[in-house]
Amino acid sequence: MFVDSHCHLERYPDPLGVLASAEAACVTTVVVTEIPSAFQSLNLRLGKRRLVRVALGIHPLRAARLNPLELTLFGRLLSRTDYVGEVGLDRSREGRETFAAQARVFERVLEHPEIGTKVLTVHSRGAEAETIEMLGQAGCTAILHWYSGALKHIDAALEAGLWFSVNPAMLRSQNGRRIVAALPRERIVTETDGPFTKVGGRGSEPRDIPSVVMGLADVWGEEQEEARRRVFDNMAAVFASARPDPNLPGE
């Protein structure tokens, strides 16, 4: 019924409780990781759960100090998942000094022969133009997670076939709602980026995705069920464009 395309499950005090609440709300959770060894551990623990997909990631802010063995591990583990994330670039104040190292790692990720069969969830803060250009050249299926860049880059992203995931924080901010309103409805999917976004003063969880869909319905001026079906169809199109997964999404 619903999909959270970007959630940091390891960051919650009770990850299994978060997943139980997500499953009760009919939400499939794409669990992103920050380094390959974290994926290896989580995939062993969670990979057989019906409403969970574990993504293989190298977070840009971890890339500069990444153990070389982790890069090797990324290549070895890639065949074990259809999902890659969190990956990308960060040229914010926090990531500016390591940007060159980030770009080298991201380039290696995108050059992998199997990357065209994966769904990527991608960080682009402060480096939207570079991220979109690299994804376009790679020709992979990718979702720009929590896009906060200039509207002028949206056309290039759409031309590259990219998607955009919307979370609770975007729907509360003026800039976020402006971005959502500027995007074609058929290119929008949902995420929480939990627990880094907030709902009611707590860290957001996958179970909050139905509320995100309600927020999109408000922005779009349409009925909630119409918005739910639209986002569901968008998610199906994203996953079908890489490697079809007959179990996600599904009604």
C-alpha positions as CSV (number, residue, x, y, z in Angstrom):
1,M,0.0,0.0,0.0
2,F,2.8,2.5,0.9
3,V,6.6,2.6,0.6
4,D,9.2,4.5,2.6
5,S,12.0,4.7,0.1
6,H,14.7,6.1,2.5
7,C,14.8,5.3,6.2
8,H,17.9,5.0,8.6
9,L,16.6,2.1,10.7
10,E,19.9,1.7,12.6
11,R,19.4,5.2,14.1
12,Y,16.3,4.2,16.2
13,P,16.5,2.9,19.8
14,D,14.1,0.1,18.9
15,P,14.5,-0.8,15.2
16,L,12.3,-3.9,15.3
17,G,9.5,-2.0,17.0
18,V,9.7,0.6,14.2
19,L,9.4,-2.2,11.6
20,A,6.5,-3.8,13.4
21,S,4.6,-0.4,13.4
22,A,5.5,0.0,9.7
23,E,4.1,-3.4,8.8
24,A,0.9,-2.7,10.7
25,A,0.5,0.4,8.6
26,C,1.1,-1.6,5.4
27,V,4.4,0.3,4.7
28,T,7.3,-1.4,3.0
29,T,10.6,0.1,4.2
30,V,13.8,0.6,2.2
31,V,16.5,0.6,4.9
32,V,19.5,2.7,3.8
33,T,22.9,2.1,5.1
34,E,26.0,4.3,5.4
35,I,28.8,1.8,4.8
36,P,28.8,-1.7,3.2
37,S,29.7,-3.6,6.4
38,A,26.5,-2.1,8.0
39,F,24.5,-3.4,5.0
40,Q,26.1,-6.9,5.5
41,S,25.0,-7.0,9.1
42,L,21.4,-5.6,8.5
43,N,20.8,-7.7,5.5
44,L,21.5,-10.9,7.5
45,R,19.1,-9.8,10.2
46,L,16.3,-8.3,8.1
47,G,16.7,-9.5,4.6
48,K,14.0,-12.1,4.8
49,R,11.2,-9.8,6.2
50,R,8.5,-9.4,3.6
51,L,8.1,-5.7,3.9
52,V,11.8,-4.7,4.2
53,R,14.4,-4.1,1.6
54,V,18.0,-3.3,2.7
55,A,20.0,-0.9,0.5
56,L,23.8,-1.0,0.1
57,G,25.2,2.4,0.8
58,I,28.3,4.6,1.1
59,H,27.1,7.9,2.6
60,P,29.0,10.9,1.1
61,L,30.0,12.2,4.5
62,R,31.6,8.8,5.3
63,A,33.3,8.4,2.0
64,A,36.5,10.4,2.7
65,R,37.5,8.3,5.7
66,L,36.2,5.0,4.3
67,N,38.4,2.0,4.9
68,P,39.5,0.8,1.4
69,L,38.2,-2.7,2.4
70,E,34.7,-1.2,2.5
71,L,34.9,-0.2,-1.2
72,T,35.9,-3.7,-2.0
73,L,33.0,-5.0,0.1
74,F,30.6,-2.8,-1.8
75,G,31.4,-4.6,-5.1
76,R,31.2,-8.0,-3.5
77,L,27.8,-7.3,-1.9
78,L,26.1,-5.5,-4.7
79,S,24.6,-8.7,-6.2
80,R,22.7,-9.3,-2.9
81,T,20.3,-6.4,-3.2
82,D,18.3,-4.4,-5.8
83,Y,18.7,-1.2,-3.8
84,V,21.7,1.1,-3.3
85,G,21.7,4.0,-0.8
86,E,22.5,6.2,0.7
87,V,25.1,7.3,-1.8
88,G,25.8,10.7,-3.5
89,L,27.5,14.0,-2.9
90,D,27.5,16.7,-0.3
91,R,28.9,20.2,-0.8
92,S,27.4,21.7,2.3
93,R,29.6,23.3,5.0
94,E,29.9,19.8,6.5
95,G,31.1,18.1,3.4
96,R,32.9,20.8,1.4
97,E,36.4,19.8,2.5
98,T,35.9,16.2,1.5
99,F,34.1,16.8,-1.8
100,A,36.8,15.6,-4.1
101,A,37.1,12.3,-2.2
102,Q,33.3,12.0,-2.2
103,A,33.2,12.4,-6.0
104,R,35.8,9.7,-6.5
105,V,33.9,7.2,-4.4
106,F,30.6,8.1,-6.0
107,E,32.1,7.7,-9.5
108,R,33.3,4.2,-8.5
109,V,29.8,3.3,-7.3
110,L,28.3,4.5,-10.6
111,E,30.9,2.7,-12.7
112,H,30.0,-0.7,-11.3
113,P,28.7,-3.0,-14.1
114,E,25.7,-4.0,-12.1
115,I,24.6,-0.5,-11.1
116,G,22.1,-0.2,-14.0
117,T,20.0,-2.9,-12.5
118,K,19.6,-1.2,-9.1
119,V,17.4,1.5,-7.6
120,L,19.5,4.2,-6.1
121,T,18.4,6.7,-3.4
122,V,20.8,9.6,-3.7
123,H,22.0,12.5,-1.5
124,S,22.7,15.7,-3.3
125,R,22.9,18.5,-0.7
126,G,24.7,21.6,-2.1
127,A,25.9,19.5,-5.1
128,E,22.7,19.1,-7.1
129,A,24.1,20.0,-10.5
130,E,27.1,17.6,-10.2
131,T,25.0,14.8,-8.8
132,I,22.4,15.1,-11.5
133,E,25.1,15.2,-14.2
134,M,26.8,12.1,-12.9
135,L,23.6,10.1,-12.6
136,G,22.5,11.1,-16.1
137,Q,25.9,10.0,-17.5
138,A,25.6,6.7,-15.7
139,G,22.0,6.1,-17.0
140,C,20.8,4.5,-13.8
141,T,17.5,4.4,-12.0
142,A,17.8,6.9,-9.1
143,I,15.7,8.8,-6.6
144,L,16.9,12.2,-5.4
145,H,16.3,12.0,-1.7
146,W,15.1,15.2,0.1
147,Y,16.0,17.5,-2.8
148,S,16.5,21.0,-1.5
149,G,18.3,22.6,-4.5
150,A,17.4,25.3,-7.0
151,L,14.4,24.8,-9.2
152,K,16.6,25.4,-12.2
153,H,18.1,22.0,-11.9
154,I,14.8,20.1,-11.9
155,D,14.5,20.0,-15.7
156,A,18.0,18.4,-16.1
157,A,17.0,15.8,-13.4
158,L,13.8,15.0,-15.2
159,E,15.6,14.7,-18.6
160,A,18.0,12.3,-16.9
161,G,15.0,10.2,-15.8
162,L,15.4,10.9,-12.1
163,W,12.7,10.7,-9.4
164,F,12.2,12.8,-6.2
165,S,11.3,11.5,-2.8
166,V,9.3,13.7,-0.5
167,N,9.4,13.6,3.3
168,P,7.5,15.2,6.2
169,A,10.0,18.1,6.6
170,M,9.6,19.1,2.9
171,L,5.9,19.3,3.3
172,R,6.2,21.6,6.3
173,S,8.7,24.1,4.8
174,Q,7.9,26.8,2.3
175,N,10.9,25.8,0.1
176,G,9.9,22.1,0.2
177,R,6.3,22.7,-0.8
178,R,7.6,25.0,-3.6
179,I,9.8,22.2,-4.9
180,V,6.9,19.7,-4.7
181,A,4.6,22.0,-6.5
182,A,7.2,22.4,-9.3
183,L,7.6,18.6,-9.8
184,P,5.5,16.5,-12.2
185,R,3.3,14.4,-10.0
186,E,4.3,11.2,-11.8
187,R,7.9,11.7,-10.7
188,I,7.3,11.9,-6.9
189,V,7.7,9.1,-4.4
190,T,7.7,9.0,-0.6
191,E,10.3,8.8,2.2
192,T,10.7,9.7,5.8
193,D,14.5,10.0,6.1
194,G,13.6,8.9,9.6
195,P,14.6,9.6,12.3
196,F,16.2,12.8,10.9
197,T,12.8,14.4,10.1
198,K,10.2,15.0,12.8
199,V,6.5,14.3,13.2
200,G,4.8,15.6,16.3
201,G,8.1,16.3,18.0
202,R,9.5,12.7,17.6
203,G,11.6,11.2,14.9
204,S,9.6,10.2,11.9
205,E,9.0,6.5,11.2
206,P,7.9,4.5,8.2
207,R,4.4,4.3,9.7
208,D,4.2,8.1,9.0
209,I,4.2,7.6,5.2
210,P,0.4,7.6,5.0
211,S,0.5,11.2,6.4
212,V,3.1,12.1,3.8
213,V,0.7,11.0,1.1
214,M,-2.0,13.1,2.8
215,G,0.3,16.1,2.6
216,L,0.9,15.5,-1.1
217,A,-2.9,15.3,-1.7
218,D,-3.2,18.7,0.0
219,V,-0.4,20.2,-2.2
220,W,-2.0,18.6,-5.3
221,G,-5.5,19.5,-4.4
222,E,-6.8,16.0,-4.9
223,E,-8.5,13.3,-2.9
224,Q,-6.3,11.3,-0.5
225,E,-7.1,8.0,-2.2
226,E,-6.2,9.4,-5.6
227,A,-2.9,10.6,-4.2
228,R,-2.2,7.2,-2.6
229,R,-2.8,5.4,-5.9
230,R,-0.7,7.9,-7.8
231,V,2.3,7.5,-5.5
232,F,1.8,3.7,-5.5
233,D,1.9,3.7,-9.3
234,N,5.0,6.0,-9.2
235,M,6.8,3.6,-6.9
236,A,5.9,0.7,-9.1
237,A,7.3,2.5,-12.1
238,V,10.6,3.3,-10.3
239,F,11.2,-0.3,-9.3
240,A,10.1,-1.7,-12.7
241,S,12.5,0.6,-14.5
242,A,15.5,-1.1,-12.9
243,R,15.0,-4.8,-12.1
244,P,11.3,-5.7,-11.6
245,D,10.6,-6.9,-8.0
246,P,7.3,-8.8,-8.1
247,N,6.8,-8.3,-4.4
248,L,7.3,-4.5,-4.3
249,P,5.0,-2.7,-4.5
250,G,2.0,-5.0,-4.4
251,E,-1.7,-4.7,-3.5
